[in-house]
């Protein structure tokens, strides 16, 4: 398999109506290293300069930046810049691969003296991915008895894509999945949370994945800096295949066009930037993301990409 190089810039800008005297922040802006993804370069620029800045690895294995700003400010700008190599698409996953969904559910359930599956911790409801009965009822059409889990999960992905409308104004991050289900509208985070809740409501393990998706401009038009956006999808645990990624927003199995940033139980575990500020009153937020393919995959391409930062 060949690798595809991307230069990624994720810029977040807060402008406050009043002065902020001090603030503390947590950022999930470092892409993960996985068997199919390698981080060639990464840097985080913060203005105003923080008084302290440390990086740690969280419970889920994500790289986390924590920083404190003691200088009073009206504007905060945080820019994550990365060069990431993602391998090309693997052969399609056979829909009849792996065990039935009931067998996987039973394997994830606690049983005395039975081996413990690490994926079991992703079976349970979380703040943004609830598991009410309505979700189990909606999922049931894709999960008849003895159907292979991969086929059932992919069918559920197809249904969410076909039956729901992408609408950036329909929801906020606080919109519950029951409302998303009822109104059939939302954005990528909503559709990921919805499918995660459906899977967990059946006793299966699913996790939330944040990242980026390479988008193409209309024919004949150039790519525009900052025209991309953060993206979200999910992974379902399908032994013996392991974690299988699914993107219900685009109805695809993520491949080399998807860049993985972090994963957790839901958006709340991996939001790109959050914090606590003292002062500041009202604020405006602007986020710009650029995902740019780099020509070639050798050292020159990486150097050229870094030089443009």
GIVENVEN-V10208 format. One record per residue. N is the residue number from 1. NEAR is the number of other ideal C-beta (glycine too) atoms within 10 Angstrom. Layout:
# GIVENVEN-V10208
N,NEAR ; N,NEAR
This chain:
# GIVENVEN-V10208
1,10 ; 2,8 ; 3,15 ; 4,19 ; 5,20 ; 6,23 ; 7,22 ; 8,23 ; 9,19 ; 10,26 ; 11,17 ; 12,19 ; 13,15 ; 14,22 ; 15,15 ; 16,18 ; 17,10 ; 18,11 ; 19,12 ; 20,22 ; 21,14 ; 22,15 ; 23,23 ; 24,16 ; 25,21 ; 26,16 ; 27,23 ; 28,23 ; 29,23 ; 30,20 ; 31,27 ; 32,20 ; 33,13 ; 34,14 ; 35,7 ; 36,19 ; 37,19 ; 38,15 ; 39,16 ; 40,20 ; 41,14 ; 42,15 ; 43,13 ; 44,18 ; 45,13 ; 46,17 ; 47,13 ; 48,16 ; 49,11 ; 50,20 ; 51,11 ; 52,10 ; 53,15 ; 54,10 ; 55,12 ; 56,10 ; 57,10 ; 58,14 ; 59,9 ; 60,17 ; 61,12 ; 62,20 ; 63,19 ; 64,17 ; 65,20 ; 66,15 ; 67,20 ; 68,14 ; 69,23 ; 70,14 ; 71,12 ; 72,14 ; 73,21 ; 74,15 ; 75,13 ; 76,23 ; 77,15 ; 78,23 ; 79,17 ; 80,24 ; 81,20 ; 82,23 ; 83,23 ; 84,26 ; 85,20 ; 86,23 ; 87,16 ; 88,11 ; 89,15 ; 90,11 ; 91,5 ; 92,8 ; 93,16 ; 94,11 ; 95,15 ; 96,9 ; 97,14 ; 98,20 ; 99,18 ; 100,16 ; 101,27 ; 102,16 ; 103,14 ; 104,25 ; 105,18 ; 106,13 ; 107,18 ; 108,19 ; 109,12 ; 110,9 ; 111,9 ; 112,4 ; 113,4 ; 114,10 ; 115,6 ; 116,10 ; 117,17 ; 118,8 ; 119,21 ; 120,15 ; 121,14 ; 122,27 ; 123,21 ; 124,12 ; 125,17 ; 126,20 ; 127,12 ; 128,22 ; 129,28 ; 130,18 ; 131,20 ; 132,14 ; 133,9 ; 134,16 ; 135,25 ; 136,17 ; 137,12 ; 138,19 ; 139,25 ; 140,13 ; 141,11 ; 142,21 ; 143,23 ; 144,10 ; 145,7 ; 146,10 ; 147,17 ; 148,19 ; 149,27 ; 150,23 ; 151,19 ; 152,24 ; 153,29 ; 154,20 ; 155,17 ; 156,24 ; 157,24 ; 158,14 ; 159,18 ; 160,26 ; 161,16 ; 162,9 ; 163,10 ; 164,20 ; 165,9 ; 166,14 ; 167,13 ; 168,10 ; 169,7 ; 170,17 ; 171,18 ; 172,9 ; 173,13 ; 174,7 ; 175,18 ; 176,15 ; 177,26 ; 178,15 ; 179,13 ; 180,23 ; 181,21 ; 182,10 ; 183,15 ; 184,12 ; 185,17 ; 186,25 ; 187,21 ; 188,20 ; 189,24 ; 190,30 ; 191,24 ; 192,30 ; 193,27 ; 194,24 ; 195,29 ; 196,33 ; 197,28 ; 198,29 ; 199,32 ; 200,25 ; 201,22 ; 202,22 ; 203,19 ; 204,25 ; 205,25 ; 206,28 ; 207,26 ; 208,27 ; 209,25 ; 210,24 ; 211,24 ; 212,23 ; 213,21 ; 214,18 ; 215,13 ; 216,8 ; 217,10 ; 218,6 ; 219,5 ; 220,5 ; 221,8 ; 222,8 ; 223,14 ; 224,10 ; 225,12 ; 226,13 ; 227,13 ; 228,20 ; 229,17 ; 230,17 ; 231,27 ; 232,23 ; 233,28 ; 234,28 ; 235,23 ; 236,28 ; 237,24 ; 238,23 ; 239,16 ; 240,7 ; 241,15 ; 242,11 ; 243,18 ; 244,20 ; 245,20 ; 246,27 ; 247,25 ; 248,27 ; 249,23 ; 250,18 ; 251,14 ; 252,17 ; 253,18 ; 254,23 ; 255,16 ; 256,19 ; 257,20 ; 258,22 ; 259,23 ; 260,23 ; 261,26 ; 262,23 ; 263,24 ; 264,21 ; 265,22 ; 266,25 ; 267,20 ; 268,14 ; 269,20 ; 270,22 ; 271,17 ; 272,19 ; 273,18 ; 274,11 ; 275,17 ; 276,9 ; 277,18 ; 278,11 ; 279,14 ; 280,19 ; 281,10 ; 282,8 ; 283,15 ; 284,10 ; 285,10 ; 286,11 ; 287,15 ; 288,16 ; 289,21 ; 290,19 ; 291,23 ; 292,15 ; 293,12 ; 294,20 ; 295,10 ; 296,10 ; 297,14 ; 298,10 ; 299,9 ; 300,11 ; 301,18 ; 302,18 ; 303,11 ; 304,14 ; 305,21 ; 306,14 ; 307,7 ; 308,10 ; 309,12
